[in-house]
Amino acid sequence: MHIYLIGAAWVVGIALVAGLAAHLTRRFTERDGRAENNESAGQVFTIVGGLHAVLIAFVLIGLFDSVGAARDTSYQEANSLVATVWAGDELPGTTGARVRELAMSYTHQVINTEWSQMSSGAPVNTAGWNTIIEMQKTISDTKTTSLWEDGRKAEASNQLLSVYDNRQQRLNDATSGVSAVIRSARAWPTRRMPSRRRCAG
């Protein structure tokens, strides 16, 4: 069930239980002293409600910060991947075409598979990481014949390393924040810890 539906069901259920409890208390308890008790209880509920509002505000702020950080990291990852392709285009032989092909494959893997896995809280598979390894091997195995090609080869390797770093940060962002807390709370009744582990890549 979707997390928003679960949250709405909890809110409605608790409201119904609280309303029923208030109705039964009012109907079957003595009326003497009820006004004083209501006044005291009202002050307590006001304090508790304020604390809950502050807590929710901090949770939402943390969630929005995590989303913003993940978005910025994905932009940096994409920029580094493009720079890797541009540097690879200057390498001899079929290296440039192969790097471009692997970069397109990596892009489709991230968009079509990893994002949905991150959204659902499932472990991210190793397909993207394997593609990065293959790109690095393709670049490192290239035989260069000039200083210019040496520089382009080093630039392609450095940009690919940046892709890796930003990928790691993106996966780390996916395991932090409110989503991890929600997964822990949902898994607790079954005595199973949620999988917070992501692939090494």
Backbone torsions as a table, in degrees:
resi	resn	phi	psi	omega
1	MET	NA	143.1	-178.5
2	HIS	-62.9	144.8	-175.0
3	ILE	-62.3	-32.7	179.0
4	TYR	-69.2	-37.5	177.2
5	LEU	-66.8	-38.4	177.1
6	ILE	-63.0	-45.2	178.8
7	GLY	-61.8	-43.3	179.2
8	ALA	-63.9	-39.5	179.0
9	ALA	-63.7	-41.1	177.5
10	TRP	-62.9	-45.0	-178.8
11	VAL	-61.7	-48.2	-178.9
12	VAL	-64.5	-42.7	-179.4
13	GLY	-62.6	-45.3	179.6
14	ILE	-65.4	-38.7	178.1
15	ALA	-62.5	-41.5	178.6
16	LEU	-65.4	-42.9	178.9
17	VAL	-63.7	-43.7	179.5
18	ALA	-64.1	-40.4	178.2
19	GLY	-65.0	-41.4	178.4
20	LEU	-65.2	-42.1	178.8
21	ALA	-63.0	-41.3	178.8
22	ALA	-64.8	-40.3	179.5
23	HIS	-64.5	-45.4	-179.6
24	LEU	-66.3	-38.1	178.9
25	THR	-64.5	-42.6	-179.8
26	ARG	-67.5	-34.0	-175.3
27	ARG	-80.1	-35.2	-171.1
28	PHE	-111.1	11.2	177.9
29	THR	-114.0	164.1	-179.8
30	GLU	-68.7	147.6	179.8
31	ARG	-84.6	-20.3	-179.2
32	ASP	-65.9	127.5	178.6
33	GLY	80.7	4.5	-177.5
34	ARG	-66.7	-38.3	-178.5
35	ALA	-63.5	-43.3	179.3
36	GLU	-64.7	-41.2	178.8
37	ASN	-63.7	-41.2	178.9
38	ASN	-63.3	-37.2	179.7
39	GLU	-66.3	-43.3	178.5
40	SER	-66.6	-44.0	179.3
41	ALA	-64.0	-36.1	179.3
42	GLY	-61.4	-40.3	177.9
43	GLN	-65.1	-40.6	178.6
44	VAL	-63.3	-46.4	-179.2
45	PHE	-65.2	-32.0	176.9
46	THR	-64.2	-43.6	178.5
47	ILE	-65.3	-46.4	-179.3
48	VAL	-63.1	-41.6	178.7
49	GLY	-62.7	-39.7	177.5
50	GLY	-63.9	-42.3	178.1
51	LEU	-63.6	-39.4	177.9
52	HIS	-65.0	-39.0	178.8
53	ALA	-62.8	-42.2	178.2
54	VAL	-64.2	-42.7	179.9
55	LEU	-61.8	-45.5	179.4
56	ILE	-62.4	-38.8	179.1
57	ALA	-61.2	-44.8	178.7
58	PHE	-64.2	-39.5	179.4
59	VAL	-63.3	-45.0	-179.7
60	LEU	-65.6	-40.1	178.2
61	ILE	-61.8	-44.4	177.8
62	GLY	-62.3	-38.8	179.1
63	LEU	-64.6	-47.0	-179.5
64	PHE	-64.2	-37.0	177.0
65	ASP	-63.1	-41.5	179.9
66	SER	-65.4	-41.1	178.9
67	VAL	-63.8	-43.2	179.2
68	GLY	-63.7	-41.0	178.9
69	ALA	-65.2	-41.8	178.9
70	ALA	-64.2	-38.6	178.5
71	ARG	-64.6	-45.8	-180.0
72	ASP	-63.1	-39.9	179.7
73	THR	-65.0	-39.0	179.3
74	SER	-65.8	-35.6	175.9
75	TYR	-63.4	-44.4	179.6
76	GLN	-64.7	-38.7	177.5
77	GLU	-61.4	-44.4	179.5
78	ALA	-65.1	-42.6	179.2
79	ASN	-61.7	-42.3	179.3
80	SER	-66.2	-35.2	178.9
81	LEU	-66.1	-41.6	177.2
82	VAL	-62.7	-43.4	179.1
83	ALA	-63.1	-34.6	176.5
84	THR	-63.3	-43.3	179.1
85	VAL	-64.0	-43.7	-179.7
86	TRP	-61.7	-43.3	178.0
87	ALA	-66.8	-38.1	179.5
88	GLY	-66.2	-29.3	178.6
89	ASP	-62.2	-22.6	-178.4
90	GLU	-89.2	-1.9	-178.9
91	LEU	-85.5	154.2	-174.7
92	PRO	-73.9	165.0	175.5
93	GLY	68.9	-145.2	-177.8
94	THR	-94.0	10.9	-176.6
95	THR	-60.2	-45.9	-177.8
96	GLY	-59.4	-45.7	-180.0
97	ALA	-64.3	-38.4	-179.8
98	ARG	-68.5	-42.3	178.3
99	VAL	-62.8	-41.1	179.0
100	ARG	-63.7	-41.8	178.8
101	GLU	-62.3	-45.1	179.8
102	LEU	-67.3	-35.5	178.4
103	ALA	-64.8	-40.4	176.5
104	MET	-64.6	-41.4	177.8
105	SER	-61.9	-43.3	179.2
106	TYR	-62.6	-41.2	179.8
107	THR	-61.0	-45.6	179.2
108	HIS	-65.0	-37.2	178.8
109	GLN	-63.7	-42.1	-179.1
110	VAL	-66.8	-48.4	-174.7
111	ILE	-71.0	-46.2	-171.5
112	ASN	-86.0	-22.5	-175.3
113	THR	-120.2	-54.5	-170.9
114	GLU	-68.0	-39.4	-178.5
115	TRP	-62.7	-41.1	178.2
116	SER	-67.5	-36.4	176.9
117	GLN	-66.6	-41.6	178.0
118	MET	-64.8	-39.4	-178.7
119	SER	-65.3	-37.4	-178.7
120	SER	-85.3	-8.1	-178.9
121	GLY	84.2	7.9	179.5
122	ALA	-80.1	154.4	176.5
123	PRO	-62.0	139.3	179.0
124	VAL	-79.8	132.3	-178.4
125	ASN	-72.5	175.2	-172.1
126	THR	-95.9	8.5	-176.6
127	ALA	-61.6	-45.3	179.5
128	GLY	-63.2	-42.0	178.9
129	TRP	-63.0	-40.9	178.4
130	ASN	-64.4	-35.0	178.0
131	THR	-67.2	-39.5	176.8
132	ILE	-62.9	-42.4	178.0
133	ILE	-60.4	-42.2	180.0
134	GLU	-66.4	-38.2	176.3
135	MET	-62.5	-44.4	-179.9
136	GLN	-62.7	-40.4	179.0
137	LYS	-65.5	-40.3	178.7
138	THR	-61.6	-42.7	-179.4
139	ILE	-69.4	-45.4	-175.7
140	SER	-68.5	-28.0	-179.6
141	ASP	-82.5	-4.4	-178.5
142	THR	-71.5	132.0	177.8
143	LYS	-91.4	115.7	-179.6
144	THR	-96.4	156.6	-176.9
145	THR	-127.5	5.1	-178.9
146	SER	-151.1	163.7	177.7
147	LEU	-64.3	-35.3	178.2
148	TRP	-61.3	-46.0	178.8
149	GLU	-66.1	-34.8	175.2
150	ASP	-60.8	-42.4	179.2
151	GLY	-66.0	-40.5	178.5
152	ARG	-66.6	-36.8	177.9
153	LYS	-64.7	-44.2	178.3
154	ALA	-64.4	-39.5	179.6
155	GLU	-65.3	-42.1	178.3
156	ALA	-61.6	-41.5	179.0
157	SER	-65.6	-41.2	-179.9
158	ASN	-65.7	-41.8	179.4
159	GLN	-67.5	-36.0	177.3
160	LEU	-67.2	-35.5	174.7
161	LEU	-63.1	-37.2	176.3
162	SER	-65.5	-37.3	174.8
163	VAL	-58.9	-45.9	179.6
164	TYR	-60.9	-46.4	-178.9
165	ASP	-61.0	-45.0	-179.5
166	ASN	-69.7	-32.2	175.1
167	ARG	-63.2	-45.8	178.2
168	GLN	-59.5	-42.6	-180.0
169	GLN	-65.1	-39.0	178.3
170	ARG	-62.3	-43.4	179.7
171	LEU	-68.0	-36.0	177.1
172	ASN	-66.5	-39.9	177.7
173	ASP	-61.7	-32.6	-178.5
174	ALA	-69.3	-22.7	-178.4
175	THR	-98.0	1.8	-178.1
176	SER	-111.1	169.7	174.7
177	GLY	85.6	-157.3	-172.7
178	VAL	-67.7	-35.4	-177.0
179	SER	-57.7	-39.6	179.4
180	ALA	-67.1	-38.9	178.7
181	VAL	-64.6	-42.3	180.0
182	ILE	-63.4	-43.1	179.5
183	ARG	-64.4	-36.9	178.9
184	SER	-65.5	-42.9	-178.8
185	ALA	-66.2	-36.9	-178.8
186	ARG	-73.7	-29.9	-177.6
187	ALA	-85.6	-19.3	-173.9
188	TRP	-59.0	-43.7	-177.8
189	PRO	-61.0	-25.8	-179.1
190	THR	-91.3	4.4	179.3
191	ARG	63.3	25.8	178.2
192	ARG	-116.6	131.0	176.5
193	MET	-78.1	139.2	178.4
194	PRO	-69.1	150.9	179.7
195	SER	-79.9	107.0	177.7
196	ARG	-98.0	0.4	-174.9
197	ARG	-85.0	137.4	175.1
198	ARG	-115.8	164.9	-179.0
199	CYS	-62.9	158.1	-175.5
200	ALA	-63.6	-21.1	-179.9
201	GLY	-96.7	NA	NA
